[in-house]
């Protein structure tokens, strides 16, 4: 028997738990946050794990371990840019600064990305 499917509510609980535990803020735009949560939920139900919704996944957990949310690039992205690649998680400092979320460079090496 496979893993139980996740609901939007399950994924919302997950991202809130992660952000609270890590001391991060969630993206304050309700529609943008909803889209990311939808993507995470779809990926969990497709692959059995929360693959980053902003990256193409292999569909194999071992190959995608670097992009399982929160991904391994999250902290370096937050340290350098104030938010992660998909802008789900933000530093609290970035949030209160009022700065705009911007597109940031992809850190995932090309050899780890599906064709």
ABEGO torsion letter per residue (X at the ends): XBBBBBBAAAAAAAAAAAAAAAGBBBBABAAAAAAAAAAAAAAAAAAGBBBBAABBBAGBAAAAAAABOBBAAAAAAAAAAGBBAAGABBBAAAAAAGBBBBBBBBABBAAABBX
